[in-house]
């Protein structure tokens, strides 16, 4: 190894938002750094001047921050090995290109500089994930030709190529492990040639499996959102997204699927990354998100769901003022994990905030109201409004009527209070809403006098 401290990097091009594949690569680099108490570096590869923008750069960094992938060095953090944007390192690339020219290992072709590929060189390498990969320089040929394909290192516009700049940067930034997508395996032999030509030690390589949709095709928009931020806007939690992405191509062992960032960092080993393509399974993401939502502190959960209620135009502040801040937190705890995302949970629990969504969903059409009135009168005659007493009174009433079933009475109560066919225990919902709110809703539907 180049040095005893593990140093890894995530090096995105700022030509778009942080996509799932990029987030996955960044996360595995972060895990390896944290597992080894090493350094995680953020480098921006912005030599594509036409497509690179500062806005995309900021979006990528915001996506990483949302996922909780803090970096120790790099853009925005500084460090001893900067600058950390390739566009600010052009002199460095030219200097090393001149050295390769001077040693006869590269030549000029107009304004471009080309690295010579010589025959008979063994450029095999051992990948931590994929194992031994045997390659000879003789295999690097022009398409449909016997001629060896030399490697452009500086384009005619003066900008460095990917395979060249990445070698210079990784060496000078003392990167010990290059962890990236398996689509880069074919680039590795070319980079090894440049490392050797400059007399530098080659870092360790670990290529990560591809991420596929459930149809086993390369992940794209047809499989759903591809940007990390889109999942934030859909109500997924950063902890859940981190947990889910960590499981794409890696296992924590013992069938453990739900874990925190510190737990993942402690357990993470590159040797346990699988070669098999990982499947982006929305059902798995929904399950993981639901489990993380359930485990949240009630106040934290409320803070995540409030924005969706406010966006839907519900009077959150007014309700908190009238009922106290704890009321809505209790309501979400009562939901007991219903809703796979914060957005979905906000929709499932909207009736705790306002009666208006209930009115839109249910109109009491076809109900035998005269049959139901005695039932509700009995409930409202109770001296206390506790779910145990409410349920017992309901059972006593139903058992006193031949052929009656609990659902014939509980279901209209559920619809009148929530507007939904499914909810938490309806007597628990009634207790939390309070006697007066329940009376208001049942009166609206003509179910009590």
N, C-alpha and C positions, 0 to 999 in steps of 0.2 A: 504494500500500500504506500501511496505517496507520502502521507504523514499520519500520525497516530490519531489525529482528530478527524472524525467523519465530517465531510463537507459535501453537501448536495445542493442542487440548484433547480429552480423552475424557470424556464426561459421562454415565455410566450411572445408571439408576435402581436403587436397591438393593432390588428386588422379586423377585430370583431370582439364580441363579448366573451366572457369566460364560459366556454362550452363544457359539457359533461366530460368529454375526454380530457380536456385541459385541467379541469378541476380534479379529476381522478389522478392524473399524473402529479399534480401539485401535492395532493393529499398523501400519496405514497412516499414522495420525497420528504415531506414534513414528518411523516411517521418514522421514517428511517433516521432522520436527524434527531428527533426527540427520543427514540428508543436508545440511541447511542450517545445521548447528551452532546450531540454535535451541532453543526451550524446549517441553517437552511437559508439559501440565498435566492433573491429574486433579481433576475437579469432580464432586461427588455431587449428583444431582438427586432429592432426597428429599421433594418436596412432597406426594407421595401417602402421607400419614401412616399410613393404614390398612394399606398393603401393604409399606411400607419398613421394613427392620429393620437393626440394626447387624451382625447375623450375616451377612446377605446382602452388606452393604458389605464386611465382612472377606473373605468368599468371593471377591468380585470382585477385591479387591486381591491376594489370594493367587494367583488365576488369572493375573493380570497379571504378578506376580513370577515365577511358574513359567515363563511364556512369555519372561521376560527383558525385559519392557517397563517399565523403570524410569522414574519421572516426576520432573521437576525441581522442580515446585511442586504444591501441592494438598494434599488430605487426607493426613495422615501425614507430609508433607514440609514444610509451611509455605510461606511466600512473602509477597510484598508486596501481593498483591491479594485476600487472603482477607476474610471466611471463605470456605471452599471447599465448604461444604454449603449448599444453597439454604435449608434450614430455618433456618439461622442468618443469613439475609440478608433477612428479611421486611421490616425497616424500610427497607432500601434500595429494595425494590420499591414500597413505599407512597409513599416520597418522590417517585419519578419518576412514579408514577400521579397524584399531586397536581399535579405540573407540567403533565401532559397535560390534567388537568381545568381548571387555571388558564388554559391557553392556548386552551381551548375545543375541543381535539382529542379529548376524551373526555367522557363524561357518566356520571352515576350511574343505576343502575336498581336501586332498593332498596339492598342492601348491596354489590352488584356494581359494578364500574367497567368501562365499555365504550368501546372505541376506535372513533371514527367512520371509516368507509370512504367516501371521496368519489369520485364518478364521474370518468371522464376522466383518470385518472392512469396513466402508463406505468410499470409496475413490472417491466419486462423485466430480465434479468440474463444475464451470460455465465458459464456454468459451465465450470470447467477440464476436466471430463470430457465433459459432454453438449453443450457449445457454447452458442450463443445460444438462450435460452428467452424467447419473447415473451409477455408477460402484460399485460393492462390491468386496472385495478381494477374495471372494469365486469363482468369475468368472475367476481368474487367475490360470488356471489348466493346468496340463500336457496334451498334445494332446491325445485324446481318453482315458482319465483317470479321476478318481475322485480325484486324488491327487493334492494338491495345488503345483503350480510351483514356487519354490524359485528363487531368482534373483541373478545371478552371478554378483559380483561387481569388483572382481579382478581375471583376468584369470590366469591360471597356469604359464604363461610366465611373470607374474608380471605387465602386462598392465591392466589399468582400462577398464571396459566396457562403452559403450556409456551412458546407462541410469544412471550409477553411476557418471561418471566424469562430465556430464553435470549439475547435481545437485550441486556438490561441486563448480564447476566454477561459475555457475550462482549466487549462494549464496554469495561466496566470492567477486565476482565482482559487487555485489549489483544490479543485474538485476531486474528491476521492472516488465517488460513485456516480456514474451517469445513469439515472433512472428515467426512462422515457418509453413511449409507445413502441410496440413491436414493428410498426411501419418504418422505424429507423434502423432496423437490423441491417438492411442493405447498405446504409450509409457508413456503418461502423468500420468495415475494412478500408474504405477510402480515408477515413479519419486516422486510422492506425498508421497508414503510410505517412501521413503528414506528421504525426507524433514522432515517428522514427526518424524522419528526415531532419527534424529539428533537435533530435537527441533527447527527447523528453520521455519520461515514464508514462505508460498508458494507464488510465484509471480503470476501475472495474466497471463492467457494464451489466445492467439489469433491464431487460426489455419487458414491458407490461403487456398482458393480453389485450386483444381488441375488445371493444364493447359492442355487442350486437343487440338488435331489437329481438322481441320474442319470436319473430319469424326467421331468426338466424341471419338476418341481413344487416349490413353496416348501419349503425344508429344514424337516423336522420329525422327531419321534422315530421315525417309520416308516422313516426312512433310516438310523437308527442313533443313537448318542449325539449329543446336541446341546450338552452342557456341556463346556467346555474340560477341566475336571478329570476327567471320565469317561475322557478319552483318556490322561491321566496314569495312572489306575488300571488301564487296559488294557495298560500297558507301552509306550506311545509316548513318545518323548523330546521334551523341550521344544524342542530345536534343530530336530527334524524337523517338529513342529507349526508352529513359526515359519516354516520354509522352505515348508511346504505352504500355509499361510494367505497368505503373501506372493504365491504364484503364482495365487491366486484373483482374477482380474481384472487382473493385472499380469504383465509378462514382463521378465526380466532381459536379454533379447536373446541372440543367437547360440545359441539353443536351450539355454541354460544353465539347468539345473533344480536342481542341488544347490549350495547356497551357505551361507555363515555369516552371522551378523547384520551384522558390519562390511561384508562384501561387498555385502549387500542394501542397506544404508544408503548406500553409495557409489554404487550403480547406480540407486537409486530416483528416478523422476521421475513426478509426477502426470500429466504430459502423456501418459505411456505406459499409464495405466490405461484399460482397455477399457470401452466402454458395454455390451457384451454380457454377459448374466448368466453368472456363473461356476458351474461344476458341481463339487460336492463329491464327488470320486471316491475312494472308499476304496482302490481298487487303486493309484492314484497316491500316496496317503498311505503305503500299505504299502511301496511301492518306495522312497520318499524316506526313510522310517524305517530300512529295511534298509541303505540306503547310508550313513546317518549311524552306524548301529550298527557297520558294518564298519570305519568310519574311526576309531572311538574308540580311545583308549589302553586297552590290555588291563586295567589296574587300574580305570579308570573304568567300563569295560563290566561288569567283575565286580561293582562296587559297585551297578550298576543291576539286575543279575540276581539277586544274592544274596537280596533280600527276597522274591522269588517262590519260591525254593527253600525258604526258611525257612517261608513261609506254607504250603507243601505238606508241611511236616513232615520235610524232609530234613536230615540231620546235617551241616550246612555247617561249623560250628565244629570239630567232631570231625575231619572230613576235612582241614581246613586245619592242624590241630594235627599230624595224622599225616603228611600228605604235603607240608606247607609251603604258604604262601599262594600261591605262584606256580602250583601245580598246576591249580587251577580256572581261573585266568586263561589258562593255556596251552590248557586244554580249550576255552574259548570262542573263542580265536583259531583253533583247529583247526576249529571249526564253520564258519568262513569265510563268514559272512553268512547261514547257515541260520536261519530265523526272522525274521518281519517285524517283530515287536515283542520287547521284553525278556521279556515273559511267555511268548511263543511260543518264544523261544530257550531260556528256562529249562526248558520242557517237553521240547524236542528234545534237551537236554543233561543231563537228570536222571540218566542212567546213569553219568555221571562222578562223581556225588556219592554214589550208593547203588545197590546191587544189587537192592533191594526193588522198585522200579518195573519192572525187567526181569522179575522172577519173575511179576509180575501180568500182564504183556503176553504172555509166551511160555511154553509148557509143553513144548516139544520133541516134541509129539505126532506120530507117524508117521515119525520119523527112523530111518534105518538106522544105528544107533550103531556097530555092529561095523565097518561099512564106513568110518566116519569116524575111528575111533580111531587107525589107523596114521598118518593125516594129521596129527593133533594131536600124536601122540608125536614125529613128525619135527620139528615146530616147537619143542616144548619141549626137544628134544635139542640145539638150537643153543647155542653158547657165549655168544653175545650176543643181546640182545633189542632189535634195531633194525628199523625197518619195512622198510628195504631188504633186509636178510637174510631177514626173515620172508617177504616177497613172493617173493624169488628161490627160497627153499626150497619155497614153495607151488607155484610154476610148475614147478619141477623134478619135484615129486611128481606133479602132474597130468599132465605130459607123459609120465611113465613108465607111465601106465595108459591102455590103448587105449580111446578113446571118452569119456574123462573130460573134464569141463569145469570151469573154475575156479569158476564160480558154484555148482556142486554142493558145493563145499567152503567157499568164502568166505562163502556166504549163511548156513549154519548157524553159522559163527563170528560173523558180524554179529549174528544173532539172540541167540546165547548171551551176547554182551557187552553189547548195547544193547537187545535186545527190539524192535528196529525193522527195517523192511524197507530203510530209507534212512538212511545216516549218512555222515560223512566217510570217507575211505579207511580200511578196517577194520584194515589193518596199522599205520597211524599211530595209530588209536585204541588198538590192542593195546599198542603201544610206550609210549604215554603212561600207560595204566592200569598197566602193569608186569607182569612175568612172574607174580608171586604172585597178584595180583588176577585175572588171566586164568585161572590154574590153578584158583582157587577157583570161578569161574563155570562153567567147563567141567566141573569135577568134579561140581557140583550137578546138571548135566544128564546125568551119566554118559557124558561124551564123552572122558574120559581115565581111565585106570585109577587 
